[in-house]
Every structure is written in structure tokens, then in C-alpha cells.
Amino acid sequence: MLQQVDQYDLSTVVNKDDFSKTVELRQCELEGRSLVAKRPLSPGDIVLVENPRLCYLLQPNCRSSLSPHYTKKLWKSLEDIVQDEGFCPGVPAAMLAYLSLGEIERPKYDFFYYPELSEQHSTVQLIKQASHTAVSTLPEFKDLDADDMARFVLKIYGNAHTVSFAHERKAQTHKRRKERRQMYAPKWGEPYDTSGFGLSEEEAAQQRSMICLMAWGSKFAHACAPNLFLQYEPSENVMVFRAVRAMEPGTVLSFSYLPEDDMSLGGLVCGTTVLRQAKLHKFKFFECACARCTDYDWSRGQDNDIHGSCKQVYYHKGVWECPKCHTIKSSVPFIGKREDHVQQITLAFAALAHGLKPVDEDSLRMIEPYMEDLLHPDNTTRDAEEEEEEEEEEKVPVPRYHWTYGSIHAVLSTYHLKLFPQFFGKGLAERFGMTVKGFNEAVVYLQFLNDHIWTCPNPSSPVGSPMAAFFAGWRILAIVIDTVLQGTQRTLVIRSSTAPPKSRNGNDSDEDSDSDAEEENMETTTELIPMSDEWKQPIDQIIDIVHSRWLPLVVQVFQVRRSPVVDDMMSRINEFVDRVEQVSALKE
């Protein structure tokens, strides 16, 4: 049954007319009540621009308009309750948000899906119990309905989205805020720990993770290979849904309930189908059966040694199968404790490499040997503790067709191109051949994203997640671009033509003045220098992937409604390509 969206409240929708002409509600067999395309769509078409119905901070640290009931004491009490019931992130913030809603406002949220409190789901029961504990033990919640609050928190879990934004305070809320912070520091600790991130306290204070609940955005279906891309625009406080591929009328519209560029297991890039499905079941309360999840898991492959005609097998519906000849491989040595270990270690070092955790010299020295040992383990050096942990299983190399293979090379690329030169100097990095290693490792990662995330190895299988691949690849691409731009130019110091003649009267003070004047009239300029021959092959491969294959779609997706962030990314990619062409011409 189809329903026109203009029969309902569209007060949160910015593009009301276009939205009404573009979508309609349908009860779908697999996805349930969802929005479907009413007209043909092309990449870049804007489907929905919506103001969130509710916004609140995920980690508040002071009382504000977004967290009017926050206090350190209350926050700690809520965290203790959730920890006692079994850790579940986001519950304290959702409870504070419910506290800020009045009796008149709470019924407005009946529009959102939530699982029944009677459902025997671990997260449902945890939230239900935590809500009852809060109502029975905390004075701020004593007059509230515990079940109604639990239902609200479940609506948040099932429908809301986390976004990052810069919160700028136009005026101080408290005149003596700084003095109070210093007074309470011995008891509560400093509010912002910015070590290792290069942010001032004020800058760190402005960076926020915010929960946004949307009336109509919540009606799009989920897919791990979505046909829409969601982006938050903090300047207008709107969520924008763009089409990323061509669609016919009647197509179920979908975006990813998981982060597009996730640094935790179970995201669109980092993890396997099993891990994505587990995360969606735990936090979104459904078993994902999208096209990507029912297909072969193209991020979880193994070398195939059964016969020579097919090179790999992939996980598919509980078995390891060759997608070409459908031969099933019964024994897969990498899977099990070894796979779990590799996945955890890879993400831990990725957090170090990408600055999500502070890096010191000791941790820096661990990156290369640990990552290399995952790719090329030496079983002769194992100690008794390792053997006990792995139950004396042989350490198997990471398969080339597993997602961790690409991610390990991303970590090594960041280490060789950025971290090592920062800590030990560019000269030493060049002497050890770090730059060339980093470029080749970047190629491995970007090629994996292109072949396994942007699309998939089998052309007849469903399309992939191009925006997830692009934004994940940008982490490494930005480092490659900086390295190439800096490595293909040198700075020259020249004397300005307007510099005054040097004094010759022998007076020391005059000589000092002449020296100062000479320095003031020195100018710097840059000139391009040829690119190393060793750089050419990997750089050409990177340009082929990013500029030739990826960029045309990215340009199309963001052509109707421009994004300053994406505009800057595309500008830097074009500058990078132009520079490579310019320095290549110097040798001709």
C-alpha cells in the first residue's frame, strides 16, 4: 500500500515540494514501512533536506541549551547505573534528553519505531532495567514513567544518528566559568584532554558528537551498500540525503545506519558481514538481509588451494565457497582466534596511526614490526605465552582478500609517509626508502577499497558502497598528496631588488643594522623539481584509482548541493594530479 508523504507532518522538511514529488511511503515485504522512489533518480539528486526533530550531546560536560539538566553528579550516577546493568553506550545521554522533554512533547515521538519492552533482546532488557533503576533511585527521575522512558531510549537507538560538529559558544554562559573549572579540577579532573591531537582546550571544547533524531530521515531503509548518502551540515543544522546511483521508480531508498567511514569493527569498511549484522542486531534490533549481506562477503576472502583455476574463496551463508565454480572449502586456518586477534590489533594500531590515540616514540617503534608480523609471521620466535593464548595454533599470514590486509597496509603507509618523518626526520626516512614503501602500501589499500568496497570482485553481484570507500581512502590519500606536493618543490631564498646597499663605514652597530635590513629584504620562492623515478609507478596507480575512477562519481554526487568539505578534497586531488603532470614534464 502506497501513501503520499504530504498526508503527514512535514514541518521538519526543508525541501517540502521536492520531497513530496520524489518519495512515497510503502509497506515493503523485507524492509517494512519505508520510503521508495516516486520518480527516476540520478547521482547527486537531493532526496531530503531535514532539520532534526531532536538534538542533544552524546558526551555533555556542562549545562547548556543542548543539555539543560546536566550535572557532573547526575551524569556519573547515570553512567554507574548503565555499567551495573551491562555497558551500553549512549543510554545516559538519551535519559537526559528524555528528562528535558515535557509531557506535551513526549507523545510527538510516537512516530518512531521501537521494539516492544517484552522482547527478549539483551539491549532492550538492559535499557528497560536501567530506566527502572534511574526512576527508583535518582530524585531527578522519580516522577517519570520508567517504561515510557525506556521506550524513548529505544526509539533513539533504533532511529537516531550520531554526527560530529563544531559547537561555537557566542557568549559565556557563566561569568566565573574558568574559576569554577580550576576550583573543581582536583576533584573532577580537567574537562578536556587534548594530548596528542594538536588542539587547544577551546578548540577541543567546541568539537562535539551530537545525536540527531529525524522524523523522515528515520523512514529510509538501511543497506550496507546504500543508494543514498547522508551528510550533516552544521551551518544550517540540516541532514542532507543525496542519491549515489541511478534508480528507477519503486526503488526502496536506503542509507547506512552504520557510519560511512567507521574505525570500529562492524562498519562498512572495517569488518565482515558477520560483524556488521551483529552490530545492527545489537543496536538497531534487526537482522540485516540487504543485498550486500546476502551476497558473498567480499571483505572476507581466503586463498584457495583446492585447485589452481580459482584463486580465492569467500564466506557465503556459513561456508567458504568459490564464487566461480562453487567449490566449498571445509578448512580455513585463518578463521577463529587468529582472525579475531588480527582484527583487534589492526584497529588498535590504526587508532595510533590516525591520531585517535596519542603517539609517543615507544608506541611508534611498535607499529612496523607488529604489522609486518601479521602479514609475514615468524612462528619460530613465538614464546610460551603466545602459544598458550593461541592454543598452539600456527600464526597464519593475513589473506590478501581479507579486509585487514588492506587496513594493515594503510597503517604501514601512514607510518612510512607521515609518522616516521615527523619523529625521525625526512632525511632519514628517504635514506631508508620509507617514501617509496609508503606509496606502494597506499596503492594496496586504495586498490582493496576499489575492488572490495567501491565495487566488488564479481561484476554480476550488487554494487558496493562508493562513498564509504572514498572517505575511508581519503585518510591515506591526504597523506600521499602532502608528501608529493612537498617532495616535488624546494624553497629558494633571494634578495629583493629593492634591498639597500650594504654600509661600509666599519661601525659594528651599523653592520648589525645592515644585517637586519638585509634579512628583512630577503624573499623566498619555490621551484618545482622532478619526481623520483621510483615514485612514478605507485603514484600513477593512485591517480588511476582516485582521479580516473572515483572522482567523476564524487563530482556528480555533490554537484547539485555543494559541500565545502568535499570541495576542498576535490580541489586537493586536482592540485595533486596537476603537480604530477607538471613535474613529469620537467624530465621531457
Residue, then its C-alpha position, 0 to 999 in steps of 0.5 A: m500500500l502506497q501513501q503520499v508523504d504530504q498526508y503527514d507532518l512535514s514541518t521538519v522538511v526543508n525541501k517540502d515540494d521536492f520531497s513530496k514529488t520524489v518519495e512515497l511511503r510503502q509497506c515493503e515485504l523485507e524492509g517494512r514501512s519505508l520510503v521508495a522512489k516516486r520518480p527516476l533518480s540520478p547521482g547527486d539528486i537531493v532526496l531530503v533536506e531535514n532539520p532534526r526533530l531532536c538534538y542533544l550531546l552524546q558526551p555533555n560536560c556542562r549545562s547548556s541549551l543542548s543539555p539543560h539538566y546536566t550535572k557532573k553528579l547526575w551524569k556519573s550516577l547515570e553512567d554507574i547505573v548503565q555499567d551495573e546493568g551491562f555497558c551500553p553506550g549512549v543510554p545516559a545521554a538519551m535519559l537526559a534528553y528524555l528528562s528535558l522533554g515535557e509531557i506535551e512533547r513526549p507523545k510527538y515521538d510516537f512516530f518512531y519505531y521501537p521494539e516492544l519492552s517484552e522482547q527478549h533482546s539483551t539491549v532492550q532488557l538492559i535499557k528497560q532495567a536501567s530506566h527502572t533503576a534511574v526512576s527508583t533511585l535518582p530524585e531527578f527521575k522519580d516522577l517519570d514513567a520508567d517504561d515510557m522512558a525506556r521506550f524513548v531510549l529505544k526509539i533513539y537507538g533504533n532511529a537516531h544518528t550520531v554526527s560530529f560538529a563544531h559547537e561555537r559558544k557566542a557568549q559565556t554562559h557563566k561569568r566565573r566559568k574558568e574559576r569554577r573549572q580550576m576550583y573543581a579540577p582536583k576533584w573532577g579532573e580537567p574537562y578536556d584532554t587534548s594530548g596528542f591531537g594538536l588542539s587547544e582546550e577551546e578548540a577541543a571544547q567546541q568539537r562535539s558528537m551530537i545525536c540527531l533524531m529525524a522524523w523522515g530521515s528515520k523512514f529510509a531503509h538501511a543497506c550496507a551498500p546504500n543508494l543514498f548518502l547522508q551528510y550533516e551540515p552544521s551551518e544550517n543544522v540540516m541532514v542532507f540525503r543525496a542519491v549515489r546511483a541511478m534508480e528507477p521508480g519503486t526503488v526502496l531508498s536506503f542509507s547506512y545506519l552504520p557510519e560511512d567511514d567507521m574505525s570500529l569493527g562492524g562498519l562498512v569498511c572495517g569488518t565482515t558481514v558477520l560483524r556488521q549484522a551483529k552490530l545492527h542486531k545489537f543496536k538497531f534490533f534487526e537482522c540485516a538481509c540487504a543485498r550486500c549481506t546476502d551476497y558473498d562477503w567480499s571483505r572476507g576472502q581466503d586463498n584457495d588451494i583446492h585447485g589452481s583455476c580459482k584463486q580465492v574463496y569467500y564466506h557465503k551463508g556459513v561456508w567458504e565457497c568459490p564464487k566461480c565454480h562453487t567449490i566449498k572449502s571445509s578448512v580455513p586456518f585463518i578463521g577463529k582466534r587468529e582472525d579475531h586477534v588480527q582484527q583487534i590489533t589492526l584497529a588498535f594500531a590504526a587508532l595510533a596511526h590516525g591520531l585517535k590515540p596519542v603517539d609517543e616514540d615507544s608506541l611508534r617503534m611498535i607499529e612496523p614490526y607488529m604489522e609486518d608480523l601479521l602479514h609475514p609471521d615468524n612462528t619460530t620466535r613465538d614464546a610460551e605465552e603466545e602459544e598458550e593464548e593461541e592454543e598452539e595454533e600456527k600464526v597464519p599470514v593475513p589473506r590478501y582478500h581479507w579486509t585487514y590486509g588492506s587496513i594493515h597496509a594503510v597503517l604501514s603507509t601512514y607510518h612510512l609517509k607521515l609518522f616516521p618523518q615527523f619523529f625521525g626526520k625526512g632525511l632519514a626516512e628517504r635514506f631508508g626508502m620509507t617514501v617509496k614503501g609508503f606509496n606502494e602500501a597506499v596503492v594496496y589499500l586504495q586498490f582493496l577499497n576499489d575492488h572490495i568496497w567501491t565495487c566488488p570482485n564479481p561484476s554480476s553481484p550488487v554494487g558496493s558502497p562508493m562513498a564509504a570507500f572514498f572517505a575511508g581512502w581519503r585518510i591515506l590519500a591526504i597523506v600521499i598528496d602532502t608528501v608529493l606536493q612537498g617532495t616535488q618543490r624546494t624553497l629558494v631564498i633571494r634578495s629583493s631588488t629593492a634591498p639597500p646597499k650594504s654600509r661600509n663605514g666599519n661601525d659594528s652597530d651599523e653592520d648589525s643594522d645592515s644585517d637586519a635590513e638585509e634579512e628583512n629584504m630577503e624573499t623566498t620562492t619555490e621551484l618545482i623539481p622532478m619526481s623520483d623515478e621510483w615514485k612514478q609507478p605507485i603514484d600513477q596507480i593512485i591517480d588511476i584509482v582516485h582521479s580516473r575512477w572515483l572522482p567523476l562519481v564524487v563530482q556528480v554526487f555533490q554537484v547539485r548541493r555543494s559541500p565545502v568539505v568535499d570541495d576542498m578534497m576535490s580541489r586537493i586531488n586536482e592540485f595533486v594530479d596537476r603537480v604530477e603532470q607538471v613535474s613529469a614534464l620537467k624530465e621531457 
